[in-house]
Amino acid sequence: MSIIDMLSPQLHRSWSLLPVRLAGGVGVLSHGLAKWGRGPEKFAKLLQYIGAPFPLPTAWAVTLLEVFGGLAIIVGLFVAVVSLPLIGTMLVATLSIHVHYGFSSVNTIGLTSAGPVFGPPGYEINILYIAALVALSISGPTVGSVDAWLARCR
């Protein structure tokens, strides 16, 4: 009998999604920090280009959502609630930008003596983030999360 067989289904499920929560949270946080570092005003130019309403306030909202939402996912705080707007932003990004570049997140468009030249990313990563957020939302709290701690305190 393996160790996994000895674990209860609840414990196994909560441990199995821990890496998904951490990797997904770090990924979302990284995207938010990149927007923050470049300045949401630059992201607003992209939003304006694709015709998004209120590009500057939207850029700030998405930046803050990704920074604080990523942190919330990492620590496991209100994961199901935070996931909804994050899934929304991923869907908008997928349907307005990434879908035009195909599925692959790594589009090699050339090769130079310095190495490969990459084009715009497709929607592959967006689908993976959406899948991770949906899985985390419907699974319940994972090991080491604030949500699990709050559930134990109730």
C-alpha positions in Angstrom: 0.0 0.0 0.0 1.4 3.4 -1.0 1.4 6.5 1.1 -1.1 8.1 -1.3 -3.5 5.1 -0.7 -3.2 5.7 3.1 -4.2 9.3 2.8 -7.9 10.2 3.0 -9.4 11.5 -0.2 -9.9 14.9 1.4 -6.2 15.2 2.5 -4.9 13.9 -0.8 -7.0 16.4 -2.7 -5.9 19.3 -0.6 -2.2 18.4 -0.9 -2.5 17.7 -4.7 -3.7 21.2 -5.4 -1.1 22.9 -3.3 1.4 23.2 -6.2 -1.3 24.4 -8.5 -2.2 27.2 -6.0 1.4 28.2 -5.5 2.4 28.1 -9.2 -0.8 29.8 -10.3 -0.5 32.5 -7.6 3.1 33.2 -8.4 2.3 33.4 -12.1 -0.6 35.9 -11.6 1.5 37.9 -9.1 4.4 38.0 -11.6 2.2 39.3 -14.4 0.8 42.0 -12.0 4.3 43.0 -10.9 5.4 43.3 -14.5 2.5 45.7 -15.2 3.3 47.6 -12.0 7.0 47.8 -12.9 6.4 49.1 -16.4 3.7 51.4 -15.1 -0.1 50.7 -15.7 0.0 53.6 -18.1 1.8 51.4 -20.6 -0.7 48.6 -20.2 -3.4 51.2 -20.7 -2.0 52.0 -24.1 -2.5 48.4 -25.1 -6.0 48.4 -23.7 -6.8 51.6 -25.7 -5.4 49.9 -28.8 -7.8 47.0 -28.5 -10.7 49.4 -27.7 -11.2 48.6 -24.1 -13.4 51.1 -22.2 -11.7 53.4 -19.7 -8.2 52.1 -20.5 -6.3 53.8 -17.6 -8.7 52.9 -14.8 -9.0 49.4 -16.3 -5.2 49.1 -16.4 -4.9 50.0 -12.8 -7.7 47.7 -11.8 -6.2 44.7 -13.6 -2.7 45.5 -12.3 -3.9 45.7 -8.7 -6.1 42.6 -9.2 -3.2 40.6 -10.4 -0.8 41.8 -7.6 -3.2 41.4 -4.7 -5.1 38.5 -6.3 -1.8 36.7 -6.9 -0.9 37.2 -3.3 -4.3 36.0 -2.1 -4.0 32.8 -4.2 -0.5 32.2 -2.9 -1.6 32.4 0.7 -4.9 30.8 0.0 -7.2 33.6 1.1 -10.7 33.9 -0.5 -9.4 31.8 -3.4 -12.9 31.2 -4.9 -13.8 34.8 -4.8 -10.5 36.2 -6.1 -10.5 33.6 -8.9 -13.7 35.0 -10.6 -12.3 38.4 -11.7 -9.0 36.7 -12.5 -10.7 34.3 -14.8 -12.6 37.2 -16.3 -9.4 39.0 -17.2 -7.9 35.8 -18.6 -11.0 35.4 -20.8 -10.8 39.0 -22.1 -7.1 38.6 -22.8 -7.6 35.3 -24.6 -10.5 36.5 -26.8 -9.2 40.0 -27.5 -5.4 39.5 -28.0 -4.0 35.9 -27.7 -6.5 34.1 -29.9 -5.1 35.9 -32.9 -1.7 34.2 -32.4 -2.9 30.6 -32.2 -2.7 28.1 -29.4 1.0 27.9 -28.6 2.4 30.1 -25.9 5.8 30.0 -27.5 5.7 31.1 -31.1 9.2 30.9 -32.7 9.2 33.2 -35.7 12.9 33.1 -36.6 16.4 32.1 -35.7 19.4 34.4 -35.4 23.0 33.8 -34.4 21.9 34.9 -30.9 19.2 32.3 -30.7 15.5 32.0 -31.5 13.2 35.0 -32.1 9.8 34.7 -30.4 6.6 36.2 -31.6 3.5 37.1 -29.6 2.1 34.3 -27.3 -1.0 32.4 -28.1 -3.7 31.5 -25.6 -2.2 28.3 -24.2 -1.1 29.8 -20.9 -4.4 31.6 -20.5 -6.2 28.3 -20.7 -3.9 26.8 -18.1 -4.4 29.7 -15.7 -8.2 29.5 -16.2 -8.1 25.7 -15.5 -6.0 26.2 -12.4 -8.3 28.9 -11.0 -11.4 26.8 -11.7 -9.9 23.7 -10.1 -8.9 25.8 -7.0 -12.3 27.4 -6.8 -14.3 24.2 -6.8 -11.9 22.1 -4.7 -12.2 23.9 -1.4 -9.3 25.0 0.7 -5.9 23.5 0.2 -3.2 22.6 2.7 -1.5 25.5 4.3 -4.1 28.1 3.1 -5.6 30.8 5.1 -9.0 29.6 3.9 -8.3 26.1 5.5 -7.3 27.8 8.7 -10.4 29.9 8.7 -12.6 26.8 8.1 -11.0 25.1 11.1 -11.6 28.1 13.3 -15.3 28.1 12.5 
